[in-house]
């Protein structure tokens, strides 16, 4: 059974940190982002079980979503969260 996705993505503008609520017993996360007006997604974080990462980008509104991997199976992406980078 695939793991549920991480959720509740938030951005700390003072420390330039993107964080999320983790999922118990997963092997890794993949978190992707894009500018609100962009069609292309880029990887912000993957390959580990941290629940935060540096997020240093130009000011703007970004879409962020993530998924979890457990026992070699990726789950579905989370809903899309809007992050305001100031």
C-alpha positions as CSV (number, residue, x, y, z in Angstrom):
1,X,0.0,0.0,0.0
2,X,1.5,3.4,-1.0
3,X,2.3,5.8,1.8
4,X,0.2,9.0,2.1
5,X,1.8,12.2,1.0
6,X,3.3,14.8,3.3
7,X,1.1,17.8,4.0
8,X,0.8,21.3,5.5
9,X,3.7,22.8,3.6
10,X,4.8,26.1,5.1
11,X,7.6,28.7,4.4
12,X,9.7,30.5,7.0
13,X,10.8,33.7,5.2
14,X,13.2,34.7,7.9
15,X,15.2,31.4,7.7
16,X,14.4,30.6,4.0
17,X,13.1,27.1,5.1
18,X,10.3,25.1,3.5
19,X,8.8,22.6,5.9
20,X,6.0,20.0,5.9
21,X,4.3,17.5,8.1
22,X,6.0,14.1,7.7
23,X,4.5,10.6,7.4
24,X,5.6,7.9,9.8
25,X,7.7,5.0,8.5
26,X,8.4,6.3,5.0
27,X,11.7,5.7,3.2
28,X,11.9,9.1,1.4
29,X,10.1,12.2,0.2
30,X,10.1,14.1,-3.0
31,X,9.0,17.7,-2.9
32,X,8.6,19.8,-6.1
33,X,7.9,23.4,-6.7
34,X,7.1,25.9,-9.5
35,X,6.4,29.6,-9.8
36,X,2.6,30.0,-9.8
37,X,2.8,31.2,-13.5
38,X,5.2,28.5,-14.6
39,X,4.2,25.2,-16.2
40,X,7.3,23.4,-15.2
41,X,8.0,21.6,-11.8
42,X,11.5,21.4,-10.3
43,X,12.7,19.3,-7.3
44,X,13.2,21.2,-4.0
45,X,14.0,18.0,-2.0
46,X,14.3,14.3,-2.5
47,X,16.1,11.2,-1.3
48,X,15.7,11.4,2.5
49,X,13.2,11.7,5.3
50,X,13.9,15.3,6.5
51,X,10.8,17.4,6.9
52,X,12.4,20.7,5.9
53,X,14.8,22.0,3.3
54,X,16.4,25.3,2.3
55,X,14.2,27.2,-0.1
56,X,16.1,30.3,-1.5
57,X,14.3,31.7,-4.5
58,X,13.3,35.0,-5.9
59,X,10.2,36.6,-4.4
60,X,6.9,35.4,-5.7
61,X,4.1,32.9,-5.2
62,X,5.2,29.3,-5.6
63,X,3.2,26.0,-5.9
64,X,4.6,23.2,-3.8
65,X,3.6,19.5,-3.5
66,X,5.1,16.3,-2.3
67,X,4.9,12.6,-2.2
68,X,6.2,9.8,-0.1
69,X,8.0,6.5,-0.9
70,X,7.6,3.3,1.2
71,X,9.0,-0.1,0.4
72,X,10.0,1.0,-3.1
73,X,6.5,2.3,-4.0
74,X,5.8,6.0,-4.5
75,X,2.4,7.3,-3.3
76,X,0.4,10.1,-5.0
77,X,1.4,13.7,-4.8
78,X,-0.2,15.9,-2.1
79,X,-2.6,18.7,-2.9
80,X,-0.8,21.8,-4.2
81,X,0.1,24.4,-1.6
82,X,0.8,28.1,-2.3
83,X,3.9,29.4,-0.7
84,X,4.6,33.2,-0.7
85,X,8.3,33.9,-0.9
86,X,9.1,37.5,0.2
